[in-house]
Every structure is written in C-alpha cells, then in structure tokens.
C-alpha cells in the first residue's frame, strides 16, 4: 500500500480511485485518507460511495476522532425523505376532497397518461397545444397559482425551428427566452412522411419537485380508488389477486 501511495503522481485516474477505495476498505476516515494522498473530499466520497464500513470500523473511527462523526458516512437525505413522506400524506388527504372535482380528475388522468414520471420534475410533452395549455391551467389551479414554465421542442431535421418556436410561444404564452435548446432529430430512412409541422413541445413547471411528488401521490390515490370499482362486465380486475 505504501508503494502505491508513493507512486500517486505517476498513477492513472483509475489507479488513484482504486487506491482511495482500498484505503477506505481498511477502515480509514476521509480525513485520514486525505492525509496520505492529495485528493479532495468530494472526489474521495464519489470514489467510495459503494464502500461500506463495518460497525467495528465505524467505532474505531469514532475513537480515533475523539468520538466525533468525522469520516463516518451521514445519511444526508433522511430529512428530505421525511419531507417527501409528509407531502405524500398531505396529497392523499387533499385527494379525498378533490376527487369530485372533474377538472382535478381530468388533470390527474392527463398527467398519468402523458406526464413524465422520472427526474422529479413536473413536465409533459405533447403535439397538441390544447393539451399543454390544459396542464398549465391545472398546475396553476391545484399546485401554484404563480407557477412559471419552461419549454423545449423536438423537431425533425426539415422543420423550421424559428416558426416552431413562434408557434409554441404564441399558443402557450411562454416567452421565447424560456425555451431551452431544441432537439433536432436527424434524417432517417425517409419512409416517414407525416412530420408534425411544429414538432412536439415539452412544458416543464419550474421548481416543481414538490408538485411532482404530490401529483404522483394523486395518481396512486386514483389507481387505488378505481381498483375497487365494479364496472359490470368490464369491471376493474386486480391482476395480483389470488
């Protein structure tokens, strides 16, 4: 190990990361490792994110650092997870009172069908401006009356980007400066001829993490509600039933 430490300056990036992980596996704290090799704590934490110390190693670090938590991994997301659980619980309570509102139900169904379920961002892509306007109005009604939005467009190589931006900006009331970089799909086989003149637009609510969590909780509420409904011959079937 000492030879590898001495060869630090001649080591590749991979060799340096492996050395950092091996020192961590020995039970050294980040501070102790940084005393041995010139590496930033953030880089070291990235290298060692999959390394798990034993209880004995944690205890030994505590003793060496006079009982402090230095060098012992901290669950930095614990507070946020608790916040998310609270938001989900509040959303379920809200849904009980909102479920008879047809516009609320329409928006939940629209997002369930077309909205993004990843990246913790409330956003939806569609080729029809009416659908996107409905989503924006729904967001301002049920999430934040002052919500603002950004947009991006997906086009084919032969579309007119300037015309598309003008079209979507006018239809959605989103200023051009709030449009991010347009994705241009390169020419393919040439078999498809029905290119949309203005492409597909994706609308994203700014600062929407909490609204995203709430919306997914509302979708889960609707799923559970209709799982119990009998629709006669076309009744809802629980595919997991015994």
URDA-V13377 format. One record per residue. N is the residue number from 1. RES is the residue in one small letter. SS is DSSP state (@ for helix, = for strand, . for the rest). PHI is phi in whole degrees, 0 to 359 (NA if undefined). NEAR is the number of other C-alpha atoms within 10 Angstrom. Layout:
n:N res:RES ss:SS phi:PHI near:NEAR
n:N res:RES ss:SS phi:PHI near:NEAR
This chain:
n:1 res:x ss:. phi:NA near:9
n:2 res:x ss:@ phi:297 near:7
n:3 res:x ss:@ phi:294 near:7
n:4 res:x ss:@ phi:293 near:13
n:5 res:x ss:@ phi:294 near:16
n:6 res:x ss:@ phi:294 near:12
n:7 res:x ss:. phi:270 near:13
n:8 res:x ss:@ phi:309 near:16
n:9 res:x ss:@ phi:296 near:11
n:10 res:x ss:@ phi:259 near:10
n:11 res:x ss:. phi:275 near:14
n:12 res:x ss:. phi:284 near:11
n:13 res:x ss:@ phi:298 near:10
n:14 res:x ss:@ phi:297 near:10
n:15 res:x ss:@ phi:296 near:14
n:16 res:x ss:@ phi:294 near:21
n:17 res:x ss:@ phi:294 near:18
n:18 res:x ss:@ phi:293 near:14
n:19 res:x ss:@ phi:296 near:20
n:20 res:x ss:@ phi:300 near:24
n:21 res:x ss:@ phi:294 near:21
n:22 res:x ss:@ phi:295 near:15
n:23 res:x ss:@ phi:295 near:20
n:24 res:x ss:@ phi:295 near:23
n:25 res:x ss:@ phi:297 near:16
n:26 res:x ss:. phi:287 near:10
n:27 res:x ss:. phi:99 near:21
n:28 res:x ss:. phi:277 near:22
n:29 res:x ss:. phi:284 near:25
n:30 res:x ss:@ phi:301 near:23
n:31 res:x ss:@ phi:299 near:14
n:32 res:x ss:@ phi:294 near:17
n:33 res:x ss:@ phi:294 near:20
n:34 res:x ss:@ phi:293 near:15
n:35 res:x ss:@ phi:287 near:10
n:36 res:x ss:@ phi:264 near:14
n:37 res:x ss:. phi:228 near:16
n:38 res:x ss:. phi:280 near:11
n:39 res:x ss:. phi:223 near:15
n:40 res:x ss:. phi:286 near:11
n:41 res:x ss:@ phi:297 near:13
n:42 res:x ss:@ phi:296 near:10
n:43 res:x ss:@ phi:294 near:11
n:44 res:x ss:@ phi:297 near:19
n:45 res:x ss:@ phi:297 near:17
n:46 res:x ss:@ phi:294 near:11
n:47 res:x ss:@ phi:301 near:18
n:48 res:x ss:. phi:261 near:19
n:49 res:x ss:. phi:297 near:10
n:50 res:x ss:. phi:265 near:9
n:51 res:x ss:. phi:277 near:12
n:52 res:x ss:. phi:246 near:13
n:53 res:x ss:. phi:276 near:17
n:54 res:x ss:. phi:282 near:11
n:55 res:x ss:@ phi:299 near:9
n:56 res:x ss:@ phi:294 near:10
n:57 res:x ss:@ phi:293 near:18
n:58 res:x ss:@ phi:301 near:18
n:59 res:x ss:@ phi:297 near:16
n:60 res:x ss:@ phi:295 near:16
n:61 res:x ss:@ phi:297 near:22
n:62 res:x ss:@ phi:301 near:17
n:63 res:x ss:@ phi:293 near:12
n:64 res:x ss:@ phi:291 near:13
n:65 res:x ss:. phi:257 near:15
n:66 res:x ss:. phi:58 near:10
n:67 res:x ss:. phi:81 near:11
n:68 res:x ss:. phi:281 near:11
n:69 res:x ss:. phi:263 near:15
n:70 res:x ss:. phi:298 near:16
n:71 res:x ss:. phi:87 near:19
n:72 res:x ss:. phi:260 near:17
n:73 res:x ss:. phi:304 near:14
n:74 res:x ss:. phi:245 near:9
n:75 res:x ss:. phi:283 near:7
n:76 res:x ss:. phi:285 near:8
n:77 res:x ss:. phi:263 near:9
n:78 res:x ss:@ phi:301 near:9
n:79 res:x ss:@ phi:297 near:9
n:80 res:x ss:@ phi:293 near:10
n:81 res:x ss:@ phi:297 near:11
n:82 res:x ss:@ phi:295 near:11
n:83 res:x ss:@ phi:297 near:13
n:84 res:x ss:@ phi:296 near:15
n:85 res:x ss:@ phi:298 near:12
n:86 res:x ss:@ phi:293 near:11
n:87 res:x ss:@ phi:298 near:16
n:88 res:x ss:@ phi:295 near:20
n:89 res:x ss:@ phi:295 near:13
n:90 res:x ss:@ phi:295 near:13
n:91 res:x ss:@ phi:297 near:20
n:92 res:x ss:@ phi:296 near:19
n:93 res:x ss:@ phi:294 near:12
n:94 res:x ss:@ phi:298 near:13
n:95 res:x ss:@ phi:298 near:20
n:96 res:x ss:@ phi:300 near:12
n:97 res:x ss:@ phi:275 near:9
n:98 res:x ss:@ phi:266 near:16
n:99 res:x ss:. phi:298 near:16
n:100 res:x ss:. phi:271 near:10
n:101 res:x ss:. phi:274 near:10
n:102 res:x ss:@ phi:298 near:10
n:103 res:x ss:@ phi:289 near:16
n:104 res:x ss:@ phi:299 near:18
n:105 res:x ss:@ phi:297 near:18
n:106 res:x ss:@ phi:297 near:14
n:107 res:x ss:@ phi:294 near:21
n:108 res:x ss:@ phi:297 near:23
n:109 res:x ss:@ phi:296 near:15
n:110 res:x ss:@ phi:298 near:16
n:111 res:x ss:@ phi:290 near:19
n:112 res:x ss:@ phi:303 near:18
n:113 res:x ss:@ phi:280 near:10
n:114 res:x ss:@ phi:241 near:14
n:115 res:x ss:= phi:282 near:23
n:116 res:x ss:. phi:287 near:18
n:117 res:x ss:. phi:249 near:16
n:118 res:x ss:. phi:236 near:9
n:119 res:x ss:. phi:68 near:9
n:120 res:x ss:. phi:50 near:14
n:121 res:x ss:. phi:225 near:19
n:122 res:x ss:. phi:282 near:26
n:123 res:x ss:= phi:205 near:25
n:124 res:x ss:= phi:210 near:22
n:125 res:x ss:= phi:250 near:20
n:126 res:x ss:= phi:200 near:16
n:127 res:x ss:. phi:267 near:17
n:128 res:x ss:. phi:250 near:14
n:129 res:x ss:@ phi:298 near:17
n:130 res:x ss:@ phi:299 near:12
n:131 res:x ss:@ phi:294 near:15
n:132 res:x ss:@ phi:288 near:22
n:133 res:x ss:@ phi:296 near:15
n:134 res:x ss:@ phi:299 near:15
n:135 res:x ss:@ phi:300 near:22
n:136 res:x ss:@ phi:297 near:22
n:137 res:x ss:@ phi:295 near:16
n:138 res:x ss:@ phi:298 near:19
n:139 res:x ss:@ phi:299 near:22
n:140 res:x ss:@ phi:288 near:14
n:141 res:x ss:@ phi:279 near:14
n:142 res:x ss:@ phi:249 near:14
n:143 res:x ss:. phi:244 near:16
n:144 res:x ss:. phi:205 near:14
n:145 res:x ss:. phi:296 near:12
n:146 res:x ss:. phi:255 near:8
n:147 res:x ss:. phi:302 near:15
n:148 res:x ss:. phi:243 near:16
n:149 res:x ss:= phi:225 near:19
n:150 res:x ss:= phi:243 near:17
n:151 res:x ss:= phi:218 near:25
n:152 res:x ss:= phi:216 near:20
n:153 res:x ss:= phi:236 near:23
n:154 res:x ss:= phi:252 near:21
n:155 res:x ss:= phi:233 near:22
n:156 res:x ss:= phi:273 near:19
n:157 res:x ss:. phi:301 near:14
n:158 res:x ss:. phi:263 near:12
n:159 res:x ss:. phi:280 near:17
n:160 res:x ss:. phi:269 near:13
n:161 res:x ss:@ phi:296 near:20
n:162 res:x ss:@ phi:298 near:9
n:163 res:x ss:@ phi:294 near:12
n:164 res:x ss:@ phi:295 near:20
n:165 res:x ss:@ phi:298 near:22
n:166 res:x ss:@ phi:297 near:14
n:167 res:x ss:@ phi:299 near:15
n:168 res:x ss:@ phi:291 near:25
n:169 res:x ss:@ phi:298 near:17
n:170 res:x ss:@ phi:292 near:13
n:171 res:x ss:@ phi:293 near:14
n:172 res:x ss:@ phi:259 near:18
n:173 res:x ss:. phi:71 near:11
n:174 res:x ss:. phi:253 near:18
n:175 res:x ss:. phi:299 near:15
n:176 res:x ss:@ phi:305 near:15
n:177 res:x ss:@ phi:293 near:9
n:178 res:x ss:@ phi:264 near:13
n:179 res:x ss:= phi:263 near:19
n:180 res:x ss:. phi:275 near:12
n:181 res:x ss:. phi:303 near:10
n:182 res:x ss:. phi:282 near:15
n:183 res:x ss:= phi:269 near:15
n:184 res:x ss:= phi:254 near:15
n:185 res:x ss:= phi:282 near:12
n:186 res:x ss:. phi:292 near:10
n:187 res:x ss:. phi:299 near:9
n:188 res:x ss:. phi:253 near:9
n:189 res:x ss:. phi:284 near:6
n:190 res:x ss:. phi:91 near:6
n:191 res:x ss:. phi:285 near:6
n:192 res:x ss:. phi:275 near:7
n:193 res:x ss:. phi:247 near:6
n:194 res:x ss:. phi:269 near:6
n:195 res:x ss:. phi:293 near:12
n:196 res:x ss:. phi:290 near:12
n:197 res:x ss:. phi:300 near:16
n:198 res:x ss:. phi:245 near:22
n:199 res:x ss:. phi:68 near:21
n:200 res:x ss:= phi:243 near:20
n:201 res:x ss:= phi:250 near:24
n:202 res:x ss:= phi:248 near:20
n:203 res:x ss:= phi:252 near:24
n:204 res:x ss:= phi:237 near:21
n:205 res:x ss:= phi:284 near:22
n:206 res:x ss:. phi:286 near:14
n:207 res:x ss:. phi:49 near:13
n:208 res:x ss:. phi:248 near:20
n:209 res:x ss:@ phi:302 near:15
n:210 res:x ss:@ phi:294 near:16
n:211 res:x ss:@ phi:294 near:21
n:212 res:x ss:@ phi:297 near:22
n:213 res:x ss:@ phi:299 near:19
n:214 res:x ss:@ phi:297 near:23
n:215 res:x ss:@ phi:297 near:26
n:216 res:x ss:@ phi:295 near:21
n:217 res:x ss:@ phi:293 near:20
n:218 res:x ss:@ phi:296 near:26
n:219 res:x ss:@ phi:298 near:19
n:220 res:x ss:@ phi:298 near:15
n:221 res:x ss:@ phi:298 near:18
n:222 res:x ss:@ phi:294 near:19
n:223 res:x ss:@ phi:303 near:12
n:224 res:x ss:@ phi:294 near:11
n:225 res:x ss:@ phi:296 near:11
n:226 res:x ss:@ phi:278 near:13
n:227 res:x ss:@ phi:295 near:14
n:228 res:x ss:. phi:263 near:12
n:229 res:x ss:. phi:273 near:11
n:230 res:x ss:. phi:263 near:11
n:231 res:x ss:. phi:259 near:10
n:232 res:x ss:@ phi:75 near:7
n:233 res:x ss:@ phi:297 near:6
n:234 res:x ss:@ phi:260 near:7
n:235 res:x ss:. phi:298 near:12
n:236 res:x ss:. phi:296 near:13
n:237 res:x ss:. phi:249 near:13
n:238 res:x ss:. phi:274 near:9
n:239 res:x ss:. phi:290 near:7
n:240 res:x ss:. phi:260 near:5
n:241 res:x ss:. phi:290 near:5
n:242 res:x ss:. phi:279 near:4
